[in-house]
Amino acid sequence: MRAVVQRVHGARIVIDHQESREIGQGLVVFLGVLTGDTEAQAEFLAKKIQELRIFPDENGKMNRSLEDIGGDLLVVSNFTLSTDCKKGRRPSFDRAAAPAEAERLYRLFVDLERTAGLKRVETGEFGAHMDVDVHNDGPVTIILDTEVIGK
């Protein structure tokens, strides 16, 4: 599983040019599910993101987590995170999990975040076209890849 995590002042997502959802201060997570990912990767990433200390403390050091600040979370499914660009100029998405499995693990990840006691968890819509308006804070962008981390 791969996640691109952005610290934000706020974010808004518009789904299929119609429905919109938004969050205040917190994190936006673009989540990609790869072939071979399991519940273990979803559980690991959900906990890691909840506890990631990337918000400033009273001394301006990144020492507070999403839980610590009572921040919001926006989770956006993003199969393009499975991209392999080793050959040629056209990205390959061969490593992306099959849609049914990707959606199952995406929903598990979201459910884990919702039951973790976070203030607010919003989502995009799996498989839909989405416009994401992110107001980066910093910017602080962290890439988490369970394959690289070894989980």
ABEGO torsion letter per residue (X at the ends): XBBBBBBBAEBBBBBGGBBBBBBBBEBBBBBBBBBGBBAAAAAAAAAAAAABBABBBAAGBBABBAAAAGBBBBBBBBAAAABBAABEABBBAAABBBAAAAAAAAAAAAAAAAAAGBABBBBBBBGBBBBBBBBBBOBBBBBBBAAAAGX
